[in-house]
């Protein structure tokens, strides 16, 4: 039961992240949610993206 919820959260997070990244790369939006999450932790742009993606996946699993 709990594994289904975890897998559903993981699948949803992967789909949402993929769509947001594709929209950003195609110039459809300038919003980058993982980057916004990462900048709450660090001001370094490269680390902010990495940390933001990690936080985005963790929050997606919750």
C-alpha positions as CSV (number, residue, x, y, z in Angstrom):
1,X,0.0,0.0,0.0
2,X,2.7,2.5,1.0
3,X,4.9,1.4,-1.9
4,X,2.1,2.3,-4.4
5,X,1.9,5.8,-2.9
6,X,5.7,6.2,-3.1
7,X,5.9,5.0,-6.7
8,X,2.9,7.3,-7.6
9,X,4.7,10.3,-6.1
10,X,7.9,9.4,-7.9
11,X,6.2,9.0,-11.2
12,X,4.3,12.2,-10.8
13,X,7.4,14.1,-9.8
14,X,9.3,12.7,-12.8
15,X,6.5,13.7,-15.2
16,X,6.1,17.2,-13.7
17,X,9.8,17.9,-13.7
18,X,10.2,16.7,-17.3
19,X,7.3,18.9,-18.5
20,X,8.6,21.9,-16.6
21,X,12.2,21.4,-18.0
22,X,10.8,20.9,-21.6
23,X,8.7,24.0,-21.3
24,X,11.6,26.0,-20.0
25,X,13.9,24.8,-22.8
26,X,11.3,25.5,-25.5
27,X,10.9,29.1,-24.2
28,X,7.3,28.6,-23.1
29,X,8.0,29.6,-19.5
30,X,10.8,31.2,-17.5
31,X,9.7,29.6,-14.2
32,X,12.1,26.9,-12.9
33,X,10.7,25.5,-9.7
34,X,13.7,23.3,-8.7
35,X,15.9,26.4,-9.2
36,X,13.6,28.5,-6.9
37,X,13.7,25.8,-4.3
38,X,17.5,25.6,-4.5
39,X,18.0,29.4,-4.2
40,X,16.2,29.2,-0.8
41,X,19.2,27.1,0.4
42,X,22.2,28.6,-1.4
43,X,23.1,31.5,-3.7
44,X,25.4,29.5,-5.9
45,X,23.5,29.0,-9.2
46,X,25.0,25.6,-10.0
47,X,24.4,24.2,-6.5
48,X,21.0,25.8,-6.4
49,X,19.8,23.7,-9.4
50,X,21.3,20.5,-8.0
51,X,19.9,21.0,-4.5
52,X,16.6,22.2,-5.9
53,X,16.1,19.1,-8.0
54,X,16.9,16.9,-4.9
55,X,14.4,18.9,-2.8
56,X,11.8,18.7,-5.6
57,X,12.1,14.9,-5.7
58,X,12.0,14.6,-1.9
59,X,8.9,16.8,-1.7
60,X,7.3,14.8,-4.6
61,X,7.7,11.6,-2.6
62,X,6.0,13.1,0.4
